[in-house]
Amino acid sequence: MKKVLLILGIYTVVVFAACIICSCVIDVPPLLGVDVSGYKFLRGMKYFFIFLPSVFLSSFAVACSVQWQKCGTGSRQRFSSAMIVRFRNCIIFSLILILVLELAKEIFLPQINSSLAKKEKAPIELREILDTAEDFIAEKKYALAIQYGQMAVEISGGDKAAAGVLKRAEDLYDVEKHFEESENIVPLKAELKPHQTENKGYTPYELIQKSKAAAGKGEWFEAHYWANLAVEGCDGTDTNFSQAVSAANEAWNELQQPKAFSNEAERNYYLKKKEGYIALNYGDSLKAYYIFKNLLSCTDVNVTPDVNEFFELAKEDLEGSYFFFDETEDMNELANQHNIYFTLENIEGGKSVYYIKRSMDINKAGGLVRYVEGFTVVNFDKNGKLNYSFSVPFGKITAVKTSNFSEEDALTLGIDKSWKYIPQVLLQSVDRNTEGLISKPEYVFADDYENRESVCTGLILLPMSFDDFSVISEASCGAENMSFVSLFSFLNKKWNFGYADELFNQCFLCRAMYPLFILILFIFFASFGWNYRIEDKNAHFKFLWLLVLPFFNMIVYVVLELCNYIYEIINYVLVGTCGSLALIVAIVLYTSIFIFDSIMFVSRKE
C-alpha cells in the first residue's frame, strides 16, 4: 500500500496548504488586532479538518485504483484469497485513517472552534468589560473596576482605551485607600458565638486552663477568648460550665477596667483592638478583619501577638461568607470562554434557571474551588411565574460535604445523601485591604413574593453533585462539543438539568457509531477504486492523474454530506423508536451493513 500512502499524503498536504491560503485571503469578522493572524490560521485549520473525511475517502479511492494497476492479479474468481488479502490491507489502512479522523473530530476541531469563538467574541466582550469597569468607577467600587480593567488590557493586548480605564481606576483606588475612610459599618450580631475551626479540638477543661494561663500573663483578650470557647463547648450542661463563665466574666471585667497608657498611640491601639475583638466575638468578622489588619500595620506601637491571632481567626470567619476580589484576577487567562446554563428543580415546586458567563477552576488548600463570572439565577414557581432573580459579577463555588447535613435538613434542601459534595456559592466579595468595598447580588422580586429574607443570604446551596458541574459546563457548549466520555456520563443526568433527551441520545449514538460508519464508506470507496482501477499494466504513474482528485474530492464531499444527513436521520429514528435499546439496534444495523459491504468487496474479480 505504498502508493496509497504516497498519494494520500501528497494530496492531504496540498489540501492543507490550500485551506490555509484560502483562509488568509478571505475577510475576517471584526476582531481585535492581536487576534487577526491567529484567527486566519485557525480558520484554515478548521476548513482542513472539515474537508479531511472527504480528502481521505477520495484520495483513498484514487490511490487504490493506482495501487491495483499492477497488483490486481490472482482474482479471476470471486472470494479469492488475493481479494481477501486486499480486504485485510484496506481494513488496516482504513482503521489508521479513522483514528486520525476521530482525533480531528473529537479533539482538534472542538478546540479550534472554541478558540475561534473566543476570538470572535473578544471585541464584544472587551466592550462589555470596559462598560462594566466604567459602571464600577461610577459606583466608586474601584477594586472591581481595577479587576475588569486588567481583564480588558489582557484581552486587548494593551489597547489604549483599556489601559486608560485601568489607570483611572487604579488612581481612584489609591486616592480612596490613602485619604478616605469608609462609613460602611455592618451591624453586630446579637448572638455571642465564636466558632473558629482551628480551636475546636480542645475540651472545655483544656480551654479553661488556656484561659487561666493567659490571665496569669495579663493577656486578658486571650483569656476571654479561650473562656468564651469553653462556655460554648460546655453547652450549659458540662460540670466545667460555671468555671468557664467565671473565667470569661473575670477576663471581661479586666478588659473594662481603665488602663494607663504611656502615649495616645498606645491608647488608640488598645481601644481599636478591643473594638475588633468585640466585633469578632459577636460574629462581625468583616469589621474585625479590617480592624486587625490595620493594627498589624501599625508602626508607632509594638504589635501584640494576639492581634495576629485574632486577625487570622477573623479572616477564617470572613471567608465563610465572603471572598476577596483579587482571587479572580486570573479569570481571563484560566476561565473557559463559553456560557454555562442549566436548571434545577425546586423543593417547593417550580424551577431555578442558572446562568454563568465563565467559570474558572483552581486547586486550593487540597480541594477544587470554582470562580464564576456573571452568575445569574432566575427562580420560577410551579406555575411558571417569576418569584425572584438576582445577579452578581463574581461568585465563588466551594464543595460542602453532604455528611454535614442531617437527614431532615437534606430532605428540606433537596440534597441526595449519595452525593459526596454539593456546591456552595458565595455571592459576596470584598477588597482584601480597603473596608467598605463590597460586591453583593442585585435582587429583583415579584410584587407578591413573601420569602425575601430567606433568599438574601449572601450564599446559596445548589441541590446537585459538585462533580456534575464540570459535565454541565461541557453540556452547555452543545452535545456535539462535549468529550465522548463526558457525553456518555451525562446521558443519565441530562433531564435533571433541563437538557433534551433526544438531542443528547442522538448525538451520542452518532458519535459512537461514527468509526463503523466511516469504515463502511472506506470499504465502499475501495470497491469503487477496484472497479475503476487503471487497466493498462504497462502505464507508468503520472502526477497528472492527481489532477482528477480536486474534482473527485468535491463530488465525494457532497456525497459524504448526504450520507451524514441520512446517517443522522437513521440514528434519530432509532433513538425515537427504540429508546434505551437504540445503541444495540444501531450496532446490529451498522454491523450488518458492514458485513454486506465487505462481502461486496471480496466478491470483486478481474
Secondary structure by P-SEA (a helix, b strand, c coil): caaaaaaaaaaaaaaaaaaaaaaaaccccccccccaaaaaaaaaaaaaaaaaaaaaaaaaaaaaaaaaccccccccccccaaaaaaaaaaaaaaaaaaaaaaaaacccaaaaaaaaaaaaaaaaaaaaaaaaaaaaaaacaaaaaaaaaaaaaaaacccaaaaaaaaaaaaaaaaaaccccccbbbbbbccccccccccccccaaaaaaaaaaaaaacaaaaaaaaaaaaaaaacccccaaaaaaaaaaaaaaaaacbbbbccaaaaaaaaaaaaaaaaaaacaaaaaaaaaaaaaacccccccaaaaaaaaaaaaaaaacbbbcccccccccccccbbbbbbbbbccbbbbbbbbcbbbbbbcccbbbbbbcbbbbbbbcccccccccccccbbbbbbbbcccccaaaaaaacccccccbbbbbbcbbbbcccccbbbbbbbbbcccccccccccccbbbbcccccaaaaaaaaaaccccccaaaaaaaccccccccccaaaaaaaaaaaaaaaaaaaaaaaaaaaaaaaacccccccccccccccaaaaaaaaaaaaaaaaaaaaaaaaaaaaaccccaaaaaaaaaaaaaaaaaaaaaaaccc
